[in-house]
Every structure is written in structure tokens, then in C-alpha cells.
């Protein structure tokens, strides 16, 4: 601010000198430049506070993300000034107790519970990178009440910086199907007409178990359809399924009954494996950090791709598929477990998510398997099998590297883009198989 004042002062002196010298018209251009510069400074967007609400059955979860400079100005101290973390936590808890209050329609205040803080770096498309501090709180009513109707009083930072705003979002409302997306609820800011910070009255729509179950089912489907790694894993399992083995090599078509039985056994084993770890992991009985689980998933894809090129465990696919299913289920559990639901909703989420995965897997099989069955009658199928297996193997190696070093690479980005064309590829495969069948019949005739 001092620099801007000094700059304006210099400009005013210069324009005064210029005016004496007889360059009066230039004076107005200088003032116009100052005005435009001031307007551009005002127009530059500043980060605001984001309140993320999670509606639970018996409490309200809240995360507050706010830019550090604005918070420290309102808080009255720099966070680095506190040498003792316990003293800082106590001071922050006291500050938010003074500036956040939640009441139900009967005017009963909900008891706050401080959950700590952490500093993080955030990137905004308009603002760029900036540091913010993330606070966590919980509000629980002393008496049973409707958690979907309450009044939120919030003036943290706003009581010092009147241009600041607090955007209120709902990030989880299981009963209304809000589980993995954000819904803007409103904005708390200074009201110009009353010169006050008005509270926000929240009245959410009554949800149901069906809405929550339906959304978690859709989430399970999208986890396969949008998860390129899981999608390629299913596809690479299909490639050698119709074939017999001869001399440690994939051989000729084994027949429809043979293919369907192999597929049923492999998919059932994979399903049982990931269903078990999904259940155990979500309940918290078995947990692994996300990074090693994701690396193991990429490794399982690589092994399956190699198996599609040359049989590694022919006749033992059931055990391998169940083992890989255990690994994939841990990743599913990390996703469902973060919802932190009570037992009834948690069990519905496990069942719904699992059914969504199975439904999508069946759709993938129905989409690609007829084409593969038709192609596998011909020697040219080896090119499709090898091409698909090599592509998947390269993608798996790239995923292992990405997840090991936590840095994306060109191959993973390219694979994600190619995955968007899965439906056209399936269509071309089916069309090619039909044309090949027609050509074969014409030759026989």
C-alpha cells in the first residue's frame, strides 16, 4: 500500500510540473492512467473463505479454507508467532467459538468441537497459487433434532474485512445423494442495506435411503467407467479368455461354452476378492495407505497384460483373479471409507458400490465379448490380443512410475485421452468381426 501511495504522489508532482510548463492536456491523460490503474487493482480477484458442510445423522461436519493473510489480519496474530502448537490450537478454537454459531429452529445452540488445522497451498485459475489454512470443526446438538434445518451465524474475517465473503458448500449429504460432489448453498457477506452480517437459514430437502443408495450405485459404476486402470484390467482379462493353450502359447478358439465358463469363474473370483476387502477395509479392519495400493493395482494390470501375451498361470486364473480382487477392493474401500457413515448407511454404501462395480463390469463384458468371440475364430485375432495386451502393459508401467514418483507422465495422459474412445473402439471391433464373418462365409460358398 505504501508503494502505491508513493507512486501516486510522484505522479501528482509530475503532473503539477507539466502543468506549469504549459502541457495542460497531458495532465488529463495522466489522471486517466491513474484511474485505470486503480480500477484494475480493484478488479483483481481476491480469494475468499470456503465453508464445506457435511450433513451427518447426528452432527454437522465443517471444513473452513481461508487465505492466510486475511485470516491473520482478522485473528490479530501471525500463526508463526505461536511456538507451542497446543497454545495455537486453543487460541484458534476460542476464536472460532466466538465467530461461528449454529442453532436449530428451537434456538438451541449446537456444541462445537475443534478438530485442528493445517496449512496448504491452493491454485486458483484466476488468482494463481496462494497459501490457505484449513480448519476442521464439528457441531453436535445437545438434544435430538432435525439436522437438516439450522441457522448458521458466521463472521470470522468478515468482522474485520468487509469485502471478504464466505461461500457455503455442501460436500456430503448422503440421504440426498451428495457424496462426491459439491453443491453451493449460499454466500455470507456484509449486507449493504442493513450494514450487518446476516446469518444463513438452512432448510435442506428431506432425503431417503433410496437416494443415497442410488447415488452410491452410480458412483460404483463410474469408478469402473471413468477409472481407466480398472477398465483396462477388465478388458485385458477378456483377451485370452476364448483361447486354449498349446505348448505354453495361446492357441485356437476353445468354444463358446469353454469361454463363458472361464469368464464366469474369473469374474466371480475377482468379485469375491474385491468384495471381501471392500467390506473389511470400509469397516476399518484392514487398511493400507493409498499409494502402495494404487501401485499394486498397476502391477496387477501389468501381470495380466503379460499373461494375455503369453500364458503365465493358465488353469490358475481363479486364484490369481481373486488375489488381484483383494488388492482392487482395498482401493474401493479407501473411497467408500472416507464418507464416515454410521452402520446402516455404511452397509448400504458397501452393497450399492459393489453392485455398481459388478453392473459396469457386466456391461463391459457384454460390450466387448461378442466381438472377441467372433474374432477369436480367426488367426488375425492374435494381432488384436497382442496389440491390446502391449498397450495395457505400457499403460501399467506408466501408472507404476506415476504412482511411485507421484508425478504424471506423457503416457498416462495419452492413455486417459484414448480411453474416452472406448465405445467407438468397441463398435469398430464388432464391425470388423462382422465383416470378417461375411468374408469367410463368401469364401466357403
Secondary structure, 3 states (H helix, E strand, C coil): CHHHHHHHHHHHHHHHHHHHCCCHHHHHHHHHHHHHHHHHHHHCCCCCEEEEEEECCCCEEEEEEEEHHHHHHHHCCCHHHCCCHHHHHHHHHHHHHHHEEEECCCCCECEEEEEEEEEEEEEECCCEEEEEEEEEEEEECCCCCCCCEEEEEECCCCCCCCCCCEEEEEEEEHHHCECCCCEEEEEECEECCCCEECCEEEECCCCCHHHHHHHHHHHHHHHHHCCHHHHHHHHHHHHCCCEEEECCEEEEECCHHHHHHHHHHHHHHHHHHHHHHHHHHHCCCCCCCHHHHHHHHHHHHHHHHHHHHCCCCCCCHHHHHHHHHHHHHHHHHHHHHCCCCCHHHHHHHHHHHHHHHHHHHHHHHHHHHHHHHHHCCCCCHHHHHHHHHHHHHHHHHHHHHHHHHCCCCHHHHHHHHHHCCHHHHHHHHHHHHHHHHHHHHHHHC
